[in-house]
Structures are given as structure tokens and as C-alpha cells.
């Protein structure tokens, strides 16, 4: 019995010394004013949408077609498990600064949900918010969807569904935009 008690003690000590996985550091929302834009620069929708800020939504609205390429547009929702699963790969890609990333938050109950989510998940790139489903006709209802827009503003590729690894994301970036990250 003493032998069992000693083993149990060692097991408990070993388990208690394991630390929880590191959590993403909460970040500030990146303003859309950092986007490189011009009039009618790409093939994306002309719908004008607000951006997420620390305190809510911008009064100035941005049209997706005004963003200069190359860039990657990731359509997401905080309620989407596949979106959550692929986020670390976008965070890693963003850290390389190889390409501009833009988020498009859709079908959110409240903008505050998206703001909290983006900060908690370290989404340090501009986030455009579609509060009323205005882009549904172009993007459809499913997320995630990732668009690769080339330097001339053309849609080079649309990836429907989850990106499963950083290698996959970098491969798509290289294949469709010619950018190595």
C-alpha cells in the first residue's frame, strides 16, 4: 500500500507541474486606415463596410474593391470552429509581413463580439465588419473563405474552407501570388 501511495504522489506532482499551453497575447485592433487603398483597385465587391476599432465601428466605410493588391482576404466569424482552427496560421503569416492580410467578419451577433474575438486571437491586421450580410451575395454564407488578390487587383484564387497548416497557407500564397513567406 505504501508503494502505491508513493507512486500516486509522484504522479500527482508530475501532473501538477505541467503548465497550460500558452495563450495568445491580446492585441489592439489594427485600424483600417493602415490599408493601402485607391479608387476601384480590384475585383472585389464595391460594398462599403465599417472597420472594427477598439471601441466599436468606424464611421468611415471601406469598399473591398479599393484595397490595393497584393493581399489576402480571410472571411471569418467568431462562431466558426474552422475559422478558429486556421487562425494561428494567419497570425504566423502576418508576423512575416510578407503580404497584407485583411479580415472580413461576417454574420456576427454584435460588433463587440468580433472586437473581443479579434483581440483575444491576436488578429493584428485590419478587420472589416459586415453587420448586415451585405457581402453574402458575393461570398455566400459559408466561412471560412480565403481570397488571394494579386498586385493588379485580380482574384487569383479563392480557397473555400479551412486552411489546415501554415505550409498550406504559404504554398497558396506562393502559387497564386508568387510571394514567399
C-alpha positions, 0 to 999 in steps of 0.5 A, a space after each residue: 500500500 505504501 508503494 502505491 501511495 508513493 507512486 500516486 504522489 509522484 504522479 500527482 506532482 508530475 501532473 501538477 507541474 505541467 503548465 497550460 499551453 500558452 495563450 495568445 497575447 491580446 492585441 489592439 485592433 489594427 485600424 483600417 486606415 493602415 490599408 493601402 487603398 485607391 479608387 476601384 483597385 480590384 475585383 472585389 465587391 464595391 460594398 462599403 463596410 465599417 472597420 472594427 476599432 477598439 471601441 466599436 465601428 468606424 464611421 468611415 466605410 471601406 469598399 473591398 474593391 479599393 484595397 490595393 493588391 497584393 493581399 489576402 482576404 480571410 472571411 471569418 466569424 467568431 462562431 466558426 470552429 474552422 475559422 478558429 482552427 486556421 487562425 494561428 496560421 494567419 497570425 504566423 503569416 502576418 508576423 512575416 509581413 510578407 503580404 497584407 492580410 485583411 479580415 472580413 467578419 461576417 454574420 456576427 451577433 454584435 460588433 463587440 463580439 468580433 472586437 473581443 474575438 479579434 483581440 483575444 486571437 491576436 488578429 493584428 491586421 485590419 478587420 472589416 465588419 459586415 453587420 448586415 450580410 451585405 457581402 453574402 451575395 458575393 461570398 455566400 454564407 459559408 466561412 471560412 473563405 480565403 481570397 488571394 488578390 494579386 498586385 493588379 487587383 485580380 482574384 487569383 484564387 479563392 480557397 473555400 474552407 479551412 486552411 489546415 497548416 501554415 505550409 498550406 497557407 504559404 504554398 497558396 500564397 506562393 502559387 497564386 501570388 508568387 510571394 514567399 513567406 
